[in-house]
């Protein structure tokens, strides 16, 4: 019998309980170990989660700081506004565009920084925001005024955003000032091109009529002078006839203005002391100015020298002052004329658009007249544009001024406001190579024509031939005249030594004056030739001598002008004109 057989029932039960207790104790130890292990695992997982959370938080903070840097220092400005245009948030770049700091902009209306010219435009833009329920962008260009007073141009692009249930408007701002300036410059160039095209159109017309019109004036002038010469000095008709003479020369000046405007007129460009030229102009202008209008001058102390044509400068002053007088409807007011030296460099170049760096002189003519609306200012330099009633203005005056200024490599700007008058600023480039200016006084000298001077006179206008022949014969000249250039050449070819002088028109149907001159010079090179013309694209005061012409005489001419021309190419003196 084994051990269990020797045990009593009680002992067996006790032994079994003791064994069960031991087993339970062992199982409890295992459970504890398991629980401790599980707790350790959870601790490790928690530490890992904490580490990940910390890393995520650090990355988030880094990203937030990076976003803030990117936002603040982005190349374009960013501003967030509410539906009323109040600034909620703005980056540093945006604040710099407005010339301010972020702190002073927060909570302020963006409208405060828009120029008055564009305020309505921005308000209209603002009203459109409320219509954008979806993510739709909209754009606008505005001018803004910075804290220092500088005006810049911004392009705004706005999109709506939902931030915690609130609709805000995030706007990107880009500085387009340079682009705007280039657009304005392009616009100006286009306007100048349009003006040049108009000048060309008028030039075609003016060049076509100048010759014929001056021929007509020459006939009127010639017969009028002949009539004056026939009448007694005390005749009451002399006064009337002198008015005809003056009107002829006035008409000649009008043709000259048209030619200047069309850039077909020829100018005598030379160094001019501008203040002296203006002073000379006012000797002509003063009689035109009513006593009720005051002239304030500030130019006589200026010593600037330009390369220009004195007659053209006179024309500028006459036209501008005449316009100023007409603008003063009640015949009362002030005309101011000033000269100012201006040095333009890279620093102030933006203030003088259209001008290059260098030394300039600014001629300003301003008045206290009724001024002009902006829509009128846009057209004042156009040919035949006028606000005057019919018969009181041709619309050529300011067009002529514009043409003269441009031909002098200058620029002209106009400023005007209704009720406050008008100001014209004219800029001329100054000469650098002339330290001294000497004004040559030209004294009028007596004119003489040698008696017996043998003249071959050619013009296709019979009346001009007739009147000129009469004039020349009166002063002892022997004249052979004809309306045919071919006949003139034939006569000269047959007897080349029978003439002392050739006077020929340029524009003739059979043969031009230049062609006739060349053929005559080929026969006899030493004979002087006076070429007469009302206008020519082919020959002018700069090149006539290279074509064999001795003297160029512009039509219409008085007998005195013809006498001067003959004297300048003839041998001395027998009879006074």
C-alpha positions in Angstrom: 0.0 0.0 0.0 1.3 3.3 -0.8 1.6 6.4 1.2 -1.9 7.6 0.4 -3.3 4.3 1.5 -1.8 4.8 5.0 -3.4 8.3 5.2 -6.7 8.9 6.8 -9.4 10.7 4.9 -8.8 13.8 6.9 -5.1 13.8 6.3 -5.7 13.3 2.6 -8.1 16.2 2.4 -5.7 18.4 4.3 -2.8 17.3 2.0 -4.9 18.1 -1.0 -5.7 21.6 0.3 -2.1 22.3 1.1 -1.2 21.3 -2.5 -4.0 23.6 -3.8 -2.8 26.5 -1.7 0.7 26.1 -3.1 -0.7 26.0 -6.6 -2.8 29.1 -6.1 0.3 30.9 -4.7 2.2 30.0 -7.8 -0.7 31.1 -10.1 -0.9 34.5 -8.2 2.8 35.1 -8.7 2.5 34.5 -12.4 -0.5 36.9 -12.7 1.5 39.5 -10.8 4.4 39.1 -13.1 2.1 39.3 -16.1 0.5 42.5 -14.8 3.9 44.1 -14.1 5.0 43.2 -17.6 1.9 44.7 -19.1 2.4 47.9 -17.1 5.9 48.1 -18.3 4.9 47.8 -21.9 2.2 50.5 -21.4 4.8 52.7 -19.9 7.1 52.3 -22.8 4.3 53.0 -25.3 3.3 56.1 -23.3 6.8 57.4 -23.3 7.0 56.8 -27.1 3.7 58.6 -27.5 4.9 61.5 -25.4 8.1 61.7 -27.5 6.1 61.7 -30.7 3.7 64.3 -29.4 6.7 66.5 -28.4 8.3 66.1 -31.8 4.9 66.9 -33.4 4.5 69.9 -31.3 8.1 71.1 -32.1 7.5 70.5 -35.8 4.2 72.4 -35.6 5.9 75.3 -33.8 8.7 75.2 -36.5 6.1 75.2 -39.2 4.2 78.0 -37.6 7.3 80.1 -37.2 8.3 79.3 -40.8 4.9 80.2 -42.1 5.0 83.5 -40.1 8.4 84.3 -41.7 7.2 83.3 -45.1 4.0 85.3 -44.6 5.7 88.4 -43.3 8.6 88.5 -45.7 6.8 87.3 -48.8 7.8 89.2 -52.0 4.2 90.5 -52.2 2.0 92.1 -49.6 -0.8 90.1 -47.9 -3.6 91.7 -46.0 -6.7 90.1 -44.5 -9.8 92.4 -44.3 -13.4 92.0 -43.1 -16.4 92.7 -45.3 -16.2 96.4 -44.3 -12.6 96.7 -45.4 -11.1 96.8 -41.9 -7.5 95.4 -41.8 -7.5 92.2 -39.6 -4.0 91.2 -40.4 -1.2 92.4 -42.7 2.3 91.1 -43.4 5.5 93.2 -43.2 5.8 93.5 -47.0 2.2 94.8 -47.2 2.9 97.3 -44.4 6.1 98.5 -46.2 4.1 98.9 -49.4 1.8 101.3 -47.5 4.9 103.0 -46.0 3.7 102.1 -42.4 4.3 99.5 -39.7 2.0 96.6 -38.9 0.8 97.9 -35.6 -0.6 101.1 -36.8 -2.4 99.4 -39.6 -4.3 96.8 -37.6 -8.0 97.6 -37.3 -7.8 100.5 -39.7 -9.9 101.0 -42.8 -7.9 100.1 -45.9 -9.7 103.0 -47.6 -7.7 105.5 -45.5 -4.6 104.7 -47.7 -6.3 104.9 -51.1 -5.9 108.1 -53.1 -9.0 110.3 -53.5 -9.0 109.6 -57.2 -9.4 105.8 -56.6 -11.6 105.8 -53.4 -14.8 105.3 -55.3 -13.2 102.5 -57.3 -12.1 100.7 -54.1 -15.6 101.1 -52.5 -17.1 99.5 -55.6 -14.6 96.7 -55.4 -15.5 96.3 -51.7 -19.2 96.0 -52.5 -18.5 93.1 -54.9 -16.9 91.0 -52.1 -20.2 90.4 -50.5 -21.5 88.8 -53.6 -18.8 86.2 -53.6 -20.1 83.2 -51.7 -17.6 80.9 -53.3 -13.8 80.9 -53.7 -13.7 83.3 -56.5 -10.9 85.8 -56.9 -11.2 89.3 -58.1 -8.6 91.9 -59.2 -8.2 95.7 -59.2 -5.5 98.3 -59.7 -5.4 101.2 -57.3 -3.2 104.2 -56.5 -2.2 104.5 -52.8 -0.5 107.2 -50.9 2.3 106.2 -48.6 3.1 107.9 -45.3 5.8 110.0 -46.9 3.4 111.3 -49.5 4.7 109.1 -52.4 2.1 107.7 -54.7 2.5 104.1 -55.8 0.2 101.8 -57.8 -0.9 98.4 -56.4 -2.6 95.5 -58.0 -5.0 93.7 -55.6 -6.2 90.1 -55.9 -8.8 89.1 -53.3 -10.2 85.7 -52.4 -12.9 85.0 -49.6 -11.9 82.6 -46.8 -13.9 81.0 -44.0 -12.2 81.4 -40.7 -14.2 79.8 -37.8 -17.5 80.5 -39.5 -16.5 84.1 -40.4 -16.0 85.2 -43.9 -12.8 87.2 -44.4 -11.1 88.4 -47.5 -7.4 87.7 -48.0 -5.8 90.0 -50.5 -2.4 89.9 -52.3 -0.9 93.2 -53.1 1.7 93.7 -55.9 3.6 96.9 -56.6 2.9 97.7 -60.3 4.3 101.3 -60.2 7.1 100.6 -62.7 4.7 98.7 -65.0 2.2 101.6 -64.7 5.0 104.1 -65.6 5.9 102.0 -68.6 2.3 101.9 -69.7 2.0 105.7 -69.3 5.2 106.1 -71.3 3.8 103.8 -74.0 0.6 105.8 -74.0 2.5 109.0 -74.4 4.6 107.6 -77.2 1.4 106.4 -78.9 -0.1 109.9 -78.5 3.1 111.4 -80.0 2.9 109.0 -82.9 -0.7 110.0 -83.5 0.3 113.6 -83.4 3.1 112.9 -85.8 0.7 111.3 -88.2 -1.6 114.3 -88.0 1.4 116.5 -88.7 2.3 114.4 -91.7 -1.2 114.7 -93.0 -1.3 118.4 -92.7 2.3 118.6 -94.1 1.1 117.0 -97.3 -1.6 119.6 -97.6 0.6 122.5 -96.6 3.4 121.6 -98.9 0.9 121.3 -101.8 -0.7 124.7 -101.3 2.2 126.8 -100.0 3.8 127.4 -103.4 0.6 128.4 -105.2 -0.7 130.5 -102.3 2.6 132.4 -102.0 2.5 133.1 -105.8 -0.9 134.7 -105.3 0.4 136.7 -102.4 3.4 137.8 -104.5 1.1 139.2 -107.2 -1.1 141.1 -104.7 2.0 142.4 -103.0 3.7 143.4 -106.2 0.9 145.3 -107.7 0.1 147.0 -104.4 3.7 148.2 -104.1 3.6 149.4 -107.7 0.4 151.4 -107.0 1.9 152.9 -103.9 4.9 154.0 -105.9 2.7 155.6 -108.5 0.5 157.6 -106.0 1.5 160.9 -104.4 2.9 160.6 -100.9 0.0 162.4 -99.4 -2.7 160.3 -101.2 -5.3 158.9 -98.7 -5.1 155.6 -100.6 -1.6 155.0 -99.4 -2.9 154.0 -95.9 -5.3 151.5 -97.4 -2.7 150.1 -99.7 -0.2 149.7 -96.8 -2.8 147.7 -95.0 -2.9 145.4 -98.0 0.9 145.0 -97.8 0.7 144.2 -94.1 -2.0 141.7 -94.7 0.1 140.0 -97.4 3.0 139.5 -95.0 0.5 138.4 -92.3 -0.8 135.8 -94.8 2.8 134.8 -95.5 3.3 134.3 -91.7 0.3 132.1 -91.6 1.7 129.9 -94.3 5.0 129.8 -92.5 3.1 128.7 -89.3 1.5 125.9 -91.2 4.9 124.8 -92.6 6.4 125.0 -89.1 3.6 122.9 -87.8 4.0 120.3 -90.5 7.7 120.4 -89.9 8.3 121.6 -93.5 9.3 125.1 -92.4 13.0 125.8 -92.3 14.5 127.4 -89.2 17.7 129.2 -88.6 19.1 127.3 -85.7 21.9 129.1 -83.7 22.9 129.8 -80.1 20.3 132.0 -78.4 20.2 133.6 -75.0 16.6 132.7 -74.3 16.0 135.7 -72.0 16.9 138.2 -74.7 14.8 136.4 -77.3 11.8 136.6 -74.9 12.5 140.2 -74.3 12.4 140.8 -78.1 9.1 138.9 -78.3 7.5 141.1 -75.8 8.3 144.2 -77.9 5.9 142.6 -80.4 3.4 141.3 -77.8 3.0 144.4 -75.6 0.8 146.4 -78.1 -1.6 143.4 -78.1 -2.1 143.3 -74.4 -5.0 145.3 -72.9 -4.1 147.7 -70.1 -6.3 145.8 -67.7 -4.1 142.7 -67.9 -0.8 142.7 -65.9 2.4 141.1 -67.1 4.7 139.7 -64.5 8.1 138.9 -65.9 10.9 136.9 -64.2 13.4 136.0 -66.9 15.9 138.8 -67.5 18.4 137.5 -65.0 18.5 134.1 -66.6 21.7 133.3 -68.7 20.7 130.0 -70.3 21.6 129.5 -73.9 19.8 127.1 -76.2 20.1 126.1 -79.9 17.1 127.6 -81.5 15.3 129.8 -84.0 14.5 133.2 -82.6 11.4 133.7 -84.9 10.0 130.4 -83.7 10.5 131.3 -80.1 8.7 134.6 -80.7 5.9 132.6 -82.2 5.6 130.5 -79.1 5.3 133.5 -76.9 2.9 135.3 -79.2 0.5 132.3 -79.4 0.6 131.5 -75.7 0.1 135.1 -74.6 -2.7 135.5 -77.2 -4.5 132.4 -75.8 -4.0 133.8 -72.2 -5.6 137.1 -73.2 -8.6 135.3 -74.8 -9.0 133.2 -71.7 -9.7 136.2 -69.6 -13.3 136.9 -70.6 -13.6 140.1 -68.6 -10.4 141.4 -69.9 -8.8 141.4 -66.4 -6.1 139.2 -65.1 -2.4 138.4 -64.8 0.0 136.7 -67.2 3.2 135.3 -65.6 6.3 134.6 -67.7 9.3 133.0 -66.0 12.5 131.2 -66.8 13.9 128.5 -64.5 17.1 126.5 -64.8 16.6 122.8 -64.1 19.3 120.1 -63.6 17.8 116.6 -64.2 19.6 113.5 -62.9 18.6 110.0 -61.9 17.3 111.2 -58.5 14.7 113.5 -59.9 14.2 112.0 -63.4 10.8 110.6 -62.3 9.5 114.2 -61.8 10.3 115.1 -65.4 8.8 112.3 -67.5 9.8 112.5 -71.2 13.0 114.4 -70.5 16.5 113.0 -70.4 19.2 113.8 -67.7 21.0 117.0 -68.3 20.7 120.8 -68.0 17.3 122.3 -69.1 15.6 125.6 -69.0 11.9 125.8 -68.3 9.8 128.6 -69.8 6.5 129.0 -68.0 3.6 131.0 -69.3 0.7 131.0 -66.9 -2.6 133.0 -66.6 -5.5 133.6 -64.3 -8.1 132.9 -66.9 -11.1 130.5 -66.9 -9.0 127.3 -67.2 -9.8 124.2 -69.1 -11.5 120.9 -68.4 -9.5 117.7 -68.6 -11.3 116.6 -71.8 -10.3 119.8 -73.5 -6.6 119.5 -72.4 -6.4 116.1 -74.1 -7.0 117.8 -77.5 -5.5 121.3 -77.3 -2.4 120.4 -79.4 -4.4 118.8 -82.2 -4.6 120.8 -85.5 -7.8 122.8 -86.0 -9.1 122.0 -82.5 -10.5 125.2 -80.9 -13.0 126.1 -78.2 -13.5 129.5 -79.7 -16.6 130.4 -81.7 -16.5 130.4 -85.5 -14.3 133.1 -86.9 -12.4 133.8 -83.7 -9.8 131.1 -84.0 -8.3 128.7 -86.4 -7.2 126.1 -83.9 -3.7 126.2 -85.2 -2.0 128.3 -82.5 -1.2 125.6 -80.0 -0.5 123.0 -82.7 2.2 125.4 -84.0 3.6 125.8 -80.5 3.7 122.0 -80.1 5.5 121.6 -83.5 8.1 124.3 -82.7 8.9 122.9 -79.3 9.3 119.3 -80.6 11.5 120.6 -83.5 13.8 122.2 -80.8 14.1 118.8 -79.1 12.0 120.1 -76.2 8.9 119.2 -74.4 5.7 121.0 -73.4 3.3 120.2 -70.5 0.0 121.9 -69.6 -1.7 122.3 -66.3 -5.2 123.7 -66.0 -8.2 123.7 -63.7 -11.5 125.4 -64.4 -11.7 128.7 -62.7 -8.1 128.7 -61.7 -6.2 129.4 -64.9 -3.8 127.6 -67.1 0.0 127.1 -67.1 2.3 125.9 -69.9 5.7 124.6 -69.0 8.1 124.4 -72.0 11.5 122.7 -71.6 14.5 123.4 -73.8 17.8 121.6 -73.6 20.6 124.0 -72.8 23.9 124.2 -74.7 27.0 123.1 -72.9 29.6 124.2 -75.3 29.0 128.0 -75.3 30.3 129.9 -72.3 29.7 133.2 -73.9 26.9 134.6 -76.0 27.3 137.5 -78.3 24.3 139.1 -79.8 25.0 140.5 -83.3 23.2 143.7 -84.1 22.2 143.9 -87.7 21.7 147.3 -89.1 19.5 147.9 -92.1 21.6 149.1 -95.0 20.5 150.9 -98.2 19.9 148.7 -101.2 21.3 149.4 -104.7 20.9 147.7 -108.1 23.5 148.3 -110.8 22.0 150.1 -113.7 22.0 148.1 -116.9 22.1 144.8 -115.2 21.0 142.1 -117.7 18.6 139.7 -116.2 16.9 136.6 -117.5 13.7 136.2 -115.5 11.7 132.9 -115.6 8.4 132.1 -113.8 5.4 130.1 -115.0 3.0 132.7 -113.4 2.4 135.4 -116.0 1.3 138.0 -113.4 4.5 137.5 -111.4 6.6 137.8 -114.6 4.8 141.0 -115.6 5.0 142.8 -112.2 8.7 141.7 -111.7 9.7 142.9 -115.1 8.1 146.3 -114.5 9.9 146.7 -111.2 13.3 145.7 -112.6 13.0 148.0 -115.7 12.1 150.9 -113.4 15.6 150.6 -111.9 17.4 150.5 -115.1 17.7 146.7 -115.6 17.6 145.1 -119.0 15.1 142.2 -118.6 14.2 139.3 -120.8 11.3 137.5 -119.2 9.4 134.3 -120.1 6.9 131.8 -118.6 8.7 128.9 -120.2 11.8 127.3 -118.7 12.6 125.6 -122.0 12.5 128.9 -123.9 14.7 130.5 -121.2 17.3 127.7 -121.7 17.1 128.2 -125.5 17.6 132.0 -125.2 20.5 131.5 -122.8 22.1 128.8 -124.9 22.1 131.1 -128.0 23.6 134.1 -126.1 25.2 133.0 -122.8 27.3 136.1 -122.5 24.3 138.5 -122.9 23.1 138.0 -119.3 24.5 139.0 -115.9 22.0 137.3 -113.8 19.4 134.5 -113.9 16.2 134.7 -111.7 14.1 131.6 -111.9 11.1 130.0 -110.2 11.6 126.4 -108.8 8.3 124.8 -109.5 7.6 124.9 -113.3 5.8 122.4 -115.6 8.5 121.9 -118.3 11.6 122.0 -116.2 12.2 122.8 -112.6 14.4 125.7 -111.5 17.1 123.4 -110.3 17.2 121.5 -113.6 17.4 124.8 -115.5 20.2 126.0 -113.2 22.2 122.8 -113.8 21.9 123.1 -117.6 22.8 126.9 -117.6 25.8 126.2 -115.3 27.0 123.6 -117.6 27.2 126.3 -120.4 28.5 129.1 -118.2 29.5 128.2 -114.6 30.2 131.8 -113.4 26.7 133.3 -113.9 24.8 133.9 -110.6 21.4 132.3 -110.2 18.6 133.5 -107.8 16.1 130.7 -107.2 12.6 131.7 -106.1 10.2 129.3 -104.4 7.1 129.4 -102.2 8.0 125.9 -100.8 10.1 123.0 -101.9 10.8 119.6 -100.4 13.8 119.3 -102.6 15.7 122.5 -102.0 16.1 124.6 -98.9 18.3 127.2 -97.2 20.8 124.5 -96.1 21.5 122.8 -99.5 20.8 125.3 -102.2 24.4 126.3 -102.8 25.3 122.6 -103.4 23.0 122.7 -106.4 24.6 125.6 -108.2 22.1 128.2 -106.8 23.7 131.5 -105.7 20.8 132.9 -103.7 17.5 131.4 -102.5 14.6 133.8 -102.3 11.4 132.7 -100.5 8.0 133.8 -101.9 6.2 136.1 -101.6 8.8 138.7 -101.6 8.6 142.5 -101.7 10.6 144.6 -104.1 12.9 145.4 -101.3 13.7 141.7 -100.7 14.2 141.2 -104.4 16.5 144.2 -104.5 18.5 142.8 -101.6 18.9 139.5 -103.4 20.0 141.1 -106.6 22.5 143.3 -104.8 24.0 140.3 -102.9 24.9 138.6 -106.2 25.6 141.6 -108.5 28.5 144.0 -109.0 28.3 147.4 -107.4 26.1 150.1 -107.4 24.5 152.4 -109.7 21.0 153.0 -108.4 19.4 153.0 -105.0 16.2 151.1 -104.4 
